[in-house]
Every structure is written in structure tokens, then in C-alpha cells.
């Protein structure tokens, strides 16, 4: 089980996928900016993905902390 978890962590860390996480309105604005030579679309995408990832990291960190610090009951 531990090997599987480590495998997925390593896979996700080194996997380079271009993700597009924009609503249609933001996508139109970003595409318009890119057509005019701007780079706002890339920054907008990175910001959206950052905001999407933050809650998962917080909950995952708390779950990991709880799992590592829980007391085992010996009967």
C-alpha cells in the first residue's frame, strides 16, 4: 500500500500536464488577451489552479497530521 501511495505521489509530481481551468467568460478574456500578444491567460490559469489546489492541500495536511498523531489503543 505504501509503495502505491509513493508511486502516485511521484507520478503526480513529475507529470507535466497543461490544465485549463477557466470559466467561459474568463476563457474569452484570456484568449482575446493572448491574440493581442499578452500573457494574462497563463497567469489567470495558474491562479485558478492555485485556488483549486489550496483546500485539498489543507484538508490533506490535516488528515496526515491526525493520522500520524493519533494514539493507538492497546487492549
The first five atom37 places (N, CA, C, CB, O) and aatype in JSON, in Angstrom:
{
  "aatype": [20, 20, 20, 20, 20, 20, 20, 20, 20, 20, 20, 20, 20, 20, 20, 20, 20, 20, 20, 20, 20, 20, 20, 20, 20, 20, 20, 20, 20, 20, 20, 20, 20, 20, 20, 20, 20, 20, 20, 20, 20, 20, 20, 20, 20, 20, 20, 20, 20, 20, 20, 20, 20, 20, 20, 20, 20, 20, 20, 20, 20, 20, 20, 20, 20, 20, 20, 20, 20, 20, 20, 20, 20, 20, 20],
  "atom_mask": [
    [1, 1, 1, 1, 1],
    [1, 1, 1, 1, 1],
    [1, 1, 1, 1, 1],
    [1, 1, 1, 1, 1],
    [1, 1, 1, 1, 1],
    [1, 1, 1, 1, 1],
    [1, 1, 1, 1, 1],
    [1, 1, 1, 1, 1],
    [1, 1, 1, 1, 1],
    [1, 1, 1, 1, 1],
    [1, 1, 1, 1, 1],
    [1, 1, 1, 1, 1],
    [1, 1, 1, 1, 1],
    [1, 1, 1, 1, 1],
    [1, 1, 1, 1, 1],
    [1, 1, 1, 1, 1],
    [1, 1, 1, 1, 1],
    [1, 1, 1, 1, 1],
    [1, 1, 1, 1, 1],
    [1, 1, 1, 1, 1],
    [1, 1, 1, 1, 1],
    [1, 1, 1, 1, 1],
    [1, 1, 1, 1, 1],
    [1, 1, 1, 1, 1],
    [1, 1, 1, 1, 1],
    [1, 1, 1, 1, 1],
    [1, 1, 1, 1, 1],
    [1, 1, 1, 1, 1],
    [1, 1, 1, 1, 1],
    [1, 1, 1, 1, 1],
    [1, 1, 1, 1, 1],
    [1, 1, 1, 1, 1],
    [1, 1, 1, 1, 1],
    [1, 1, 1, 1, 1],
    [1, 1, 1, 1, 1],
    [1, 1, 1, 1, 1],
    [1, 1, 1, 1, 1],
    [1, 1, 1, 1, 1],
    [1, 1, 1, 1, 1],
    [1, 1, 1, 1, 1],
    [1, 1, 1, 1, 1],
    [1, 1, 1, 1, 1],
    [1, 1, 1, 1, 1],
    [1, 1, 1, 1, 1],
    [1, 1, 1, 1, 1],
    [1, 1, 1, 1, 1],
    [1, 1, 1, 1, 1],
    [1, 1, 1, 1, 1],
    [1, 1, 1, 1, 1],
    [1, 1, 1, 1, 1],
    [1, 1, 1, 1, 1],
    [1, 1, 1, 1, 1],
    [1, 1, 1, 1, 1],
    [1, 1, 1, 1, 1],
    [1, 1, 1, 1, 1],
    [1, 1, 1, 1, 1],
    [1, 1, 1, 1, 1],
    [1, 1, 1, 1, 1],
    [1, 1, 1, 1, 1],
    [1, 1, 1, 1, 1],
    [1, 1, 1, 1, 1],
    [1, 1, 1, 1, 1],
    [1, 1, 1, 1, 1],
    [1, 1, 1, 1, 1],
    [1, 1, 1, 1, 1],
    [1, 1, 1, 1, 1],
    [1, 1, 1, 1, 1],
    [1, 1, 1, 1, 1],
    [1, 1, 1, 1, 1],
    [1, 1, 1, 1, 1],
    [1, 1, 1, 1, 1],
    [1, 1, 1, 1, 1],
    [1, 1, 1, 1, 1],
    [1, 1, 1, 1, 1],
    [1, 1, 1, 1, 1]
  ],
  "atom_positions": [
    [[0.82, -1.2, 0.0], [0.0, 0.0, 0.0], [0.86, 1.26, 0.0], [-0.93, 0.0, 1.21], [0.58, 2.23, -0.71]],
    [[1.93, 1.24, 0.81], [2.81, 2.41, 0.87], [3.51, 2.66, -0.46], [3.85, 2.23, 1.98], [3.7, 3.8, -0.88]],
    [[3.88, 1.56, -1.12], [4.55, 1.71, -2.42], [3.61, 2.34, -3.44], [5.04, 0.34, -2.93], [4.04, 3.13, -4.28]],
    [[2.33, 1.98, -3.38], [1.35, 2.54, -4.3], [1.16, 4.04, -4.06], [0.01, 1.81, -4.15], [1.07, 4.81, -5.02]],
    [[1.09, 4.44, -2.8], [0.93, 5.86, -2.47], [2.15, 6.64, -2.93], [0.72, 6.05, -0.96], [2.01, 7.71, -3.52]],
    [[3.35, 6.12, -2.67], [4.57, 6.79, -3.1], [4.63, 6.87, -4.62], [5.81, 6.04, -2.56], [5.04, 7.89, -5.17]],
    [[4.21, 5.81, -5.3], [4.19, 5.82, -6.76], [3.3, 6.95, -7.29], [3.71, 4.46, -7.31], [3.71, 7.68, -8.19]],
    [[2.09, 7.08, -6.74], [1.18, 8.12, -7.21], [1.69, 9.52, -6.89], [-0.2, 7.93, -6.62], [1.53, 10.43, -7.69]],
    [[2.3, 9.69, -5.72], [2.86, 11.0, -5.39], [3.96, 11.37, -6.37], [3.4, 11.01, -3.95], [3.99, 12.49, -6.87]],
    [[4.86, 10.44, -6.64], [5.96, 10.71, -7.58], [5.4, 10.95, -8.97], [6.96, 9.53, -7.6], [5.86, 11.85, -9.68]],
    [[4.4, 10.17, -9.38], [3.82, 10.33, -10.71], [3.21, 11.73, -10.87], [2.75, 9.25, -10.96], [3.42, 12.38, -11.89]],
    [[2.45, 12.18, -9.86], [1.81, 13.49, -9.97], [2.81, 14.63, -9.88], [0.75, 13.64, -8.89], [2.58, 15.69, -10.45]],
    [[3.91, 14.43, -9.16], [4.91, 15.48, -9.06], [5.66, 15.68, -10.37], [5.89, 15.16, -7.95], [6.0, 16.81, -10.74]],
    [[5.93, 14.59, -11.07], [6.73, 14.68, -12.28], [5.92, 14.67, -13.57], [7.71, 13.56, -12.31], [6.48, 14.79, -14.66]],
    [[4.62, 14.54, -13.45], [3.76, 14.55, -14.62], [3.47, 16.01, -14.99], [2.44, 13.76, -14.35], [2.97, 16.77, -14.17]],
    [[3.78, 16.38, -16.2], [3.6, 17.76, -16.63], [2.44, 17.83, -17.62], [4.91, 18.32, -17.27], [2.58, 17.48, -18.79]],
    [[1.3, 18.28, -17.12], [0.11, 18.38, -17.95], [-0.33, 19.84, -17.97], [-1.02, 17.45, -17.42], [-0.4, 20.49, -16.93]],
    [[-0.64, 20.34, -19.14], [-1.21, 21.68, -19.25], [-2.7, 21.59, -18.93], [-0.98, 22.28, -20.67], [-3.46, 20.96, -19.66]],
    [[-3.11, 22.21, -17.86], [-4.51, 22.18, -17.47], [-5.16, 23.52, -17.78], [-4.66, 21.85, -15.98], [-4.53, 24.57, -17.66]],
    [[-6.4, 23.48, -18.19], [-7.16, 24.69, -18.46], [-8.33, 24.71, -17.49], [-7.65, 24.74, -19.97], [-9.23, 23.87, -17.55]],
    [[-8.31, 25.69, -16.59], [-9.34, 25.75, -15.55], [-9.98, 27.13, -15.57], [-8.74, 25.44, -14.15], [-9.76, 27.93, -14.66]],
    [[-10.76, 27.4, -16.58], [-11.37, 28.72, -16.7], [-12.84, 28.61, -17.02], [-10.65, 29.55, -17.77], [-13.28, 27.67, -17.7]],
    [[-13.6, 29.58, -16.53], [-15.0, 29.67, -16.92], [-15.05, 30.24, -18.34], [-15.82, 30.57, -15.9], [-14.05, 30.79, -18.8]],
    [[-16.15, 30.12, -19.03], [-16.23, 30.62, -20.41], [-15.93, 32.12, -20.55], [-17.6, 30.34, -20.97], [-15.3, 32.54, -21.52]],
    [[-16.37, 32.9, -19.58], [-16.13, 34.36, -19.64], [-14.64, 34.66, -19.49], [-16.94, 35.09, -18.53], [-14.09, 35.47, -20.23]],
    [[-14.0, 33.99, -18.53], [-12.56, 34.19, -18.33], [-11.77, 33.68, -19.54], [-12.09, 33.48, -17.05], [-10.77, 34.27, -19.93]],
    [[-12.24, 32.57, -20.11], [-11.56, 32.0, -21.27], [-11.59, 32.98, -22.44], [-12.21, 30.66, -21.68], [-10.58, 33.14, -23.13]],
    [[-12.73, 33.63, -22.67], [-12.82, 34.61, -23.76], [-11.87, 35.78, -23.53], [-14.26, 35.13, -23.89], [-11.19, 36.22, -24.45]],
    [[-11.82, 36.26, -22.28], [-10.94, 37.39, -21.97], [-9.47, 36.99, -22.14], [-11.19, 37.88, -20.54], [-8.67, 37.77, -22.66]],
    [[-9.12, 35.79, -21.7], [-7.73, 35.32, -21.82], [-7.35, 35.1, -23.28], [-7.54, 34.03, -21.02], [-6.25, 35.47, -23.69]],
    [[-8.24, 34.5, -24.05], [-7.95, 34.28, -25.48], [-7.8, 35.6, -26.22], [-9.05, 33.42, -26.13], [-6.94, 35.74, -27.08]],
    [[-8.64, 36.56, -25.89], [-8.55, 37.87, -26.51], [-7.21, 38.53, -26.17], [-9.72, 38.77, -26.05], [-6.57, 39.13, -27.04]],
    [[-6.79, 38.4, -24.91], [-5.52, 38.97, -24.49], [-4.36, 38.28, -25.19], [-5.37, 38.87, -22.98], [-3.41, 38.94, -25.62]],
    [[-4.42, 36.96, -25.32], [-3.33, 36.22, -25.98], [-3.24, 36.56, -27.46], [-3.54, 34.71, -25.8], [-2.14, 36.62, -28.01]],
    [[-4.39, 36.79, -28.11], [-4.38, 37.15, -29.53], [-3.71, 38.5, -29.75], [-5.81, 37.17, -30.09], [-3.12, 38.76, -30.8]],
    [[-3.82, 39.37, -28.74], [-3.21, 40.7, -28.84], [-1.78, 40.73, -28.32], [-4.05, 41.71, -28.07], [-1.19, 41.8, -28.18]],
    [[-1.21, 39.57, -28.05], [0.2, 39.5, -27.63], [0.41, 39.51, -26.13], [0.94, 40.63, -28.24], [1.56, 39.58, -25.69]],
    [[-0.62, 39.46, -25.34], [-0.48, 39.48, -23.88], [-0.23, 38.09, -23.3], [-1.72, 40.08, -23.24], [-0.31, 37.09, -24.01]],
    [[0.08, 38.06, -22.02], [0.31, 36.78, -21.35], [-0.59, 36.62, -20.12], [1.78, 36.65, -20.93], [-0.28, 35.83, -19.24]],
    [[-1.67, 37.36, -20.06], [-2.56, 37.31, -18.9], [-3.26, 35.96, -18.77], [-3.6, 38.41, -18.99], [-3.6, 35.55, -17.66]],
    [[-3.47, 35.26, -19.87], [-4.16, 33.97, -19.83], [-3.41, 32.92, -19.04], [-4.37, 33.48, -21.23], [-4.01, 32.15, -18.3]],
    [[-2.09, 32.9, -19.18], [-1.29, 31.92, -18.44], [-1.33, 32.21, -16.94], [0.17, 31.92, -18.95], [-1.43, 31.29, -16.14]],
    [[-1.24, 33.46, -16.58], [-1.3, 33.83, -15.17], [-2.67, 33.57, -14.58], [-0.95, 35.3, -15.0], [-2.78, 33.14, -13.43]],
    [[-3.71, 33.81, -15.34], [-5.08, 33.56, -14.89], [-5.28, 32.06, -14.64], [-6.11, 34.09, -15.93], [-5.88, 31.67, -13.64]],
    [[-4.8, 31.26, -15.55], [-4.89, 29.8, -15.39], [-4.15, 29.32, -14.15], [-4.33, 29.09, -16.63], [-4.67, 28.5, -13.39]],
    [[-2.94, 29.83, -13.95], [-2.15, 29.42, -12.79], [-2.85, 29.84, -11.5], [-0.74, 30.03, -12.85], [-2.85, 29.07, -10.53]],
    [[-3.44, 31.02, -11.46], [-4.14, 31.48, -10.28], [-5.36, 30.64, -9.96], [-4.56, 32.92, -10.46], [-5.61, 30.33, -8.79]],
    [[-6.1, 30.25, -10.97], [-7.29, 29.42, -10.76], [-6.89, 28.04, -10.23], [-8.09, 29.28, -12.07], [-7.53, 27.52, -9.32]],
    [[-5.84, 27.47, -10.8], [-5.39, 26.16, -10.34], [-4.84, 26.24, -8.92], [-4.32, 25.6, -11.28], [-5.02, 25.31, -8.13]],
    [[-4.18, 27.33, -8.58], [-3.66, 27.52, -7.23], [-4.82, 27.58, -6.23], [-2.81, 28.82, -7.15], [-4.76, 26.96, -5.17]],
    [[-5.86, 28.33, -6.56], [-7.02, 28.42, -5.66], [-7.76, 27.09, -5.56], [-7.98, 29.51, -6.15], [-8.34, 26.8, -4.52]],
    [[-7.74, 26.29, -6.61], [-8.38, 24.98, -6.59], [-7.6, 24.0, -5.72], [-8.51, 24.44, -8.01], [-8.2, 23.16, -5.06]],
    [[-6.29, 24.09, -5.72], [-5.44, 23.15, -5.0], [-5.37, 23.42, -3.5], [-4.05, 23.18, -5.58], [-5.21, 22.49, -2.72]],
    [[-5.47, 24.67, -3.09], [-5.28, 25.05, -1.69], [-6.18, 24.3, -0.71], [-5.51, 26.52, -1.54], [-5.66, 23.78, 0.28]],
    [[-7.5, 24.2, -0.92], [-8.32, 23.46, 0.05], [-7.94, 21.98, 0.16], [-9.78, 23.57, -0.33], [-7.98, 21.41, 1.25]],
    [[-7.56, 21.38, -0.95], [-7.17, 19.97, -0.91], [-5.88, 19.78, -0.13], [-7.01, 19.43, -2.33], [-5.75, 18.81, 0.61]],
    [[-4.93, 20.7, -0.28], [-3.7, 20.61, 0.49], [-3.95, 20.8, 1.98], [-2.69, 21.63, -0.01], [-3.35, 20.1, 2.8]],
    [[-4.82, 21.73, 2.33], [-5.13, 21.96, 3.75], [-5.8, 20.75, 4.38], [-6.03, 23.19, 3.89], [-5.39, 20.31, 5.45]],
    [[-6.81, 20.21, 3.73], [-7.52, 19.05, 4.27], [-6.59, 17.84, 4.29], [-8.78, 18.74, 3.44], [-6.6, 17.08, 5.26]],
    [[-5.82, 17.64, 3.25], [-4.87, 16.54, 3.22], [-3.81, 16.66, 4.3], [-4.21, 16.46, 1.85], [-3.44, 15.66, 4.93]],
    [[-3.31, 17.87, 4.53], [-2.32, 18.09, 5.58], [-2.89, 17.81, 6.96], [-1.81, 19.52, 5.52], [-2.23, 17.19, 7.79]],
    [[-4.12, 18.26, 7.2], [-4.77, 17.98, 8.49], [-5.01, 16.49, 8.67], [-6.09, 18.74, 8.59], [-4.8, 15.96, 9.77]],
    [[-5.45, 15.8, 7.63], [-5.67, 14.37, 7.72], [-4.37, 13.63, 7.98], [-6.33, 13.85, 6.43], [-4.33, 12.69, 8.78]],
    [[-3.3, 14.04, 7.32], [-1.99, 13.42, 7.54], [-1.52, 13.65, 8.97], [-0.96, 13.97, 6.54], [-1.03, 12.72, 9.61]],
    [[-1.67, 14.89, 9.47], [-1.27, 15.21, 10.83], [-2.06, 14.39, 11.84], [-1.46, 16.71, 11.1], [-1.49, 13.86, 12.8]],
    [[-3.37, 14.28, 11.62], [-4.21, 13.49, 12.52], [-3.79, 12.03, 12.5], [-5.7, 13.63, 12.14], [-3.68, 11.39, 13.54]],
    [[-3.54, 11.49, 11.3], [-3.17, 10.09, 11.16], [-1.85, 9.79, 11.87], [-3.07, 9.72, 9.68], [-1.72, 8.75, 12.52]],
    [[-0.89, 10.68, 11.75], [0.42, 10.47, 12.36], [0.39, 10.65, 13.88], [1.44, 11.42, 11.76], [1.18, 10.03, 14.58]],
    [[-0.51, 11.49, 14.4], [-0.53, 11.82, 15.83], [-1.63, 11.12, 16.62], [-0.67, 13.28, 15.99], [-1.78, 11.4, 17.81]],
    [[-2.38, 10.25, 16.01], [-3.43, 9.58, 16.76], [-2.82, 8.54, 17.69], [-4.46, 8.92, 15.79], [-1.78, 7.95, 17.4]],
    [[-3.48, 8.33, 18.8], [-2.99, 7.37, 19.78], [-3.59, 6.0, 19.49], [-3.33, 7.82, 21.22], [-4.79, 5.88, 19.23]],
    [[-2.76, 5.0, 19.54], [-3.24, 3.64, 19.32], [-3.67, 3.06, 20.67], [-2.12, 2.75, 18.66], [-2.93, 3.13, 21.65]],
    [[-4.86, 2.51, 20.7], [-5.4, 1.93, 21.92], [-4.96, 0.47, 21.98], [-6.96, 2.06, 21.98], [-5.24, -0.31, 21.07]],
    [[-4.29, 0.11, 23.04], [-3.83, -1.26, 23.23], [-4.77, -1.92, 24.23], [-2.34, -1.32, 23.73], [-4.9, -1.46, 25.37]],
    [[-5.4, -2.98, 23.81], [-6.35, -3.66, 24.7], [-5.75, -4.92, 25.28], [-7.65, -3.99, 23.96], [-6.41, -5.62, 26.05]]
  ]
}
